[in-house]
């Protein structure tokens, strides 16, 4: 994993959320970000080994989250940190997502402070290893 700022891949089906996250990521200092509209697109980006991603932010509204998350973690390995974003979060969703490989969670609406805090927390091991 690289140091700050991280390389962030985001998957959400909603255009407006991609635009909001793009602005929030830029405000966090993230310049290496790619935003996709489906889990399949996210997986295709990860299969292109010419780029390395530190963090994946994935919208929890995708129906195929547990299956897709397993495929993503299998493709990217354990170095990719995955944050799921939900509109509401149930105990069952947390357990299923954790079992599938999620590292952290956020709940909509995500504030700038929460986003940056989560990104920094996930990057801490890489930043202290420098």
N, C-alpha and C positions, 0 to 999 in steps of 0.2 A: 504494500500500500504506500502511496506517495504522501508527501506532506501537504499542508494547507496551501492553496485551496484544493479540495478533492475534485476528481472527475466524476460527474454525476449523470446518471442515466435515469430518466423519468418516464413512467408509463401511466397514462390516464386517458380514458376514452373521450374526455370532454375538452373541446378546444379552449374554452374559457379558463379551465384549470391549468392547461399547459401554458397559457399566456401569463396567468398569475404566478405560477411557479417559476417561469423564466425570469420575471422581474424580481422575485424574491431571491432566487439563486444569485442573480447578478448583484443584488444588494448585499449578499453575504460574501461577495468577492469571488464567486465561482464563475470562471470563464470557459471552462471545458464542460459543457452540458449538452446533452442530446435528449430531445423530448419525442416520445412515440405514443401512438394511439391504441396499441393493442399489445397483449402479451406475446403474440407471435412476432411482432415487429421488434420488441425488446429482445427476444431470444435471437433473432436474426442479427441484431447489432452485436450481441455478445459472441456470436459465432464468428464474427469478423475479428480475428485475433490481432489486427493491426493497431487496435486501440485497447487500452486498459482502463477499466472502470473501477472506481473505489466504492461508490455507493449507488444503489438502485432504490429509487423511491417509486413504489408501485401502488396504484389506486386499488383499494380493497373492494371496489364495486365490480371488478371483473369476476364473472361467474366461476372461472376456472382457476382461481387463485391457488389452492393447495397443489393441484397437478402442475400448473405452470411454474409455481415457485420451486417445486422439486426439480423440474427440467432446467430451470434457470440456474439453480445452485449446482446441479450436476455439470452444466456447461461451463460456468464461471469459476467454480471452486469456492472454497471457504474464505478466500480473501475478499470477495465481494460482500459488502454489508448491505442488507436489505431492510428497508423501512416501509411498512405498509401504512396506508392512510385510509381511514374508515370514516363514514359519516356518523356511525354509532358503533360501539364495540361491545360484543358479548363475550362472555367467558369462553364459550365454545369456539368463537372465531379466533380468539387469542390462542387457545390451545392448539387448534388445527393449524394456524399460521406458524406457531413456534415449532410444531412437529415437522412442518414442511420446510423450515429453515429461515424464518423471519428473525431478524436481530432486534428490531424495535418497532414501535407503533406511534402514530399520531392520529388525532381526531380532527376532522374538519369542523370549523374553519381553523386552518393552521396559521398561527401568527409568525411574523418575521423572527421574533425572538425565539420561539419554540423551534422553528426550522433550523436556525443557525446553531442553537444549543445542541440539537440532535446530531447535526452534521459534525460539529466539533467533538462531541462525545464519541461518535463512531470512529473519528480519525485519531483520537488520543493515542492508541498504541503506536501508530505510525509516526506521530509527531514526537513522542517521547523517545522513540528508537533512533532519532537523528543524531 
